[in-house]
Protein backbone atom coordinates (compact mmCIF):
# COMPACT_ATOMS: atom_id res chain seq x y z
CA UNK A 1 0.00 0.00 0.00
CA UNK A 2 1.20 3.56 -0.69
CA UNK A 3 0.27 6.47 1.59
CA UNK A 4 0.86 10.04 0.37
CA UNK A 5 -0.72 12.02 3.18
CA UNK A 6 0.37 15.59 3.81
CA UNK A 7 0.38 17.90 6.80
CA UNK A 8 -0.15 21.64 6.85
CA UNK A 9 3.01 23.57 7.72
CA UNK A 10 3.47 27.33 8.02
CA UNK A 11 6.69 28.99 6.89
CA UNK A 12 9.52 27.67 4.74
CA UNK A 13 12.29 26.98 7.29
CA UNK A 14 11.69 23.20 7.21
CA UNK A 15 13.04 21.32 4.18
CA UNK A 16 10.49 20.20 1.52
CA UNK A 17 7.77 22.61 2.68
CA UNK A 18 5.87 24.35 -0.09
CA UNK A 19 2.52 24.75 -1.80
CA UNK A 20 1.39 21.25 -2.77
CA UNK A 21 -1.55 18.85 -2.63
CA UNK A 22 -2.27 17.73 0.97
CA UNK A 23 -4.27 14.51 0.93
CA UNK A 24 -5.45 14.79 4.53
CA UNK A 25 -6.98 18.22 3.85
CA UNK A 26 -8.16 17.38 0.34
CA UNK A 27 -6.77 20.60 -1.13
CA UNK A 28 -3.61 22.43 -2.19
CA UNK A 29 -1.99 24.38 0.65
CA UNK A 30 1.40 25.15 2.20
CA UNK A 31 2.69 21.95 3.78
CA UNK A 32 4.88 18.88 3.68
CA UNK A 33 4.09 15.55 2.00
CA UNK A 34 5.73 12.21 2.69
CA UNK A 35 5.30 9.15 0.47
CA UNK A 36 5.33 5.99 2.54
CA UNK A 37 5.08 2.36 1.59
CA UNK A 38 3.45 0.16 4.19
CA UNK A 39 2.74 -3.50 4.68
CA UNK A 40 -0.74 -4.15 5.98
CA UNK A 41 -3.00 -7.09 6.68
CA UNK A 42 -6.17 -7.45 8.73
CA UNK A 43 -4.46 -6.58 12.01
CA UNK A 44 -1.05 -4.99 11.35
CA UNK A 45 -0.04 -1.70 9.66
CA UNK A 46 3.78 -1.58 9.38
CA UNK A 47 5.65 1.26 7.57
CA UNK A 48 8.47 0.02 5.34
CA UNK A 49 9.94 3.17 3.77
CA UNK A 50 9.20 6.92 3.85
CA UNK A 51 10.50 9.72 1.62
CA UNK A 52 9.58 13.43 1.77
CA UNK A 53 8.31 14.83 -1.55
CA UNK A 54 9.70 18.10 -2.89
CA UNK A 55 7.08 20.69 -3.86
VOPAGU-2260 file (C-alpha; in pm, 1 decimal, decimal comma):
REM VOPAGU-2260
SITE   aa  ch    i         X         Y         Z
SITE  UNK   A    0       0,0       0,0       0,0
SITE  UNK   A    1     119,8     356,3     -69,2
SITE  UNK   A    2      27,3     647,0     159,2
SITE  UNK   A    3      86,3    1003,7      37,0
SITE  UNK   A    4     -72,2    1202,1     318,2
SITE  UNK   A    5      36,7    1558,6     381,5
SITE  UNK   A    6      37,6    1790,3     680,0
SITE  UNK   A    7     -14,8    2164,4     684,7
SITE  UNK   A    8     300,7    2357,4     772,4
SITE  UNK   A    9     347,1    2732,7     802,4
SITE  UNK   A   10     668,8    2899,1     688,8
SITE  UNK   A   11     951,5    2766,5     474,3
SITE  UNK   A   12    1229,2    2697,9     729,2
SITE  UNK   A   13    1169,4    2320,5     721,2
SITE  UNK   A   14    1304,4    2132,4     418,4
SITE  UNK   A   15    1049,4    2020,1     152,5
SITE  UNK   A   16     776,6    2261,3     267,6
SITE  UNK   A   17     586,6    2435,3      -8,8
SITE  UNK   A   18     252,0    2475,2    -180,0
SITE  UNK   A   19     138,7    2125,2    -276,9
SITE  UNK   A   20    -155,2    1884,6    -262,6
SITE  UNK   A   21    -226,6    1772,9      96,5
SITE  UNK   A   22    -426,6    1451,1      92,6
SITE  UNK   A   23    -545,5    1479,2     453,2
SITE  UNK   A   24    -697,9    1821,8     385,0
SITE  UNK   A   25    -816,1    1738,4      33,5
SITE  UNK   A   26    -676,6    2060,2    -112,6
SITE  UNK   A   27    -360,9    2243,3    -219,0
SITE  UNK   A   28    -198,7    2437,8      64,8
SITE  UNK   A   29     140,0    2515,1     220,4
SITE  UNK   A   30     268,7    2194,6     378,2
SITE  UNK   A   31     488,3    1887,6     367,6
SITE  UNK   A   32     409,1    1554,5     200,1
SITE  UNK   A   33     573,3    1220,5     269,5
SITE  UNK   A   34     530,3     915,5      47,2
SITE  UNK   A   35     532,9     599,1     254,1
SITE  UNK   A   36     508,5     235,5     159,2
SITE  UNK   A   37     345,5      16,0     419,1
SITE  UNK   A   38     273,6    -350,0     467,8
SITE  UNK   A   39     -74,4    -415,1     598,0
SITE  UNK   A   40    -299,7    -708,5     667,8
SITE  UNK   A   41    -617,1    -745,3     872,9
SITE  UNK   A   42    -446,2    -657,5    1200,5
SITE  UNK   A   43    -104,6    -499,3    1134,6
SITE  UNK   A   44      -3,8    -169,8     966,1
SITE  UNK   A   45     378,3    -158,0     938,4
SITE  UNK   A   46     564,8     125,8     757,4
SITE  UNK   A   47     847,0       2,3     533,6
SITE  UNK   A   48     993,8     317,3     377,4
SITE  UNK   A   49     919,9     691,9     385,5
SITE  UNK   A   50    1050,1     971,6     161,9
SITE  UNK   A   51     958,3    1343,3     177,1
SITE  UNK   A   52     831,3    1482,6    -155,3
SITE  UNK   A   53     970,4    1810,4    -288,6
SITE  UNK   A   54     707,6    2068,6    -386,4
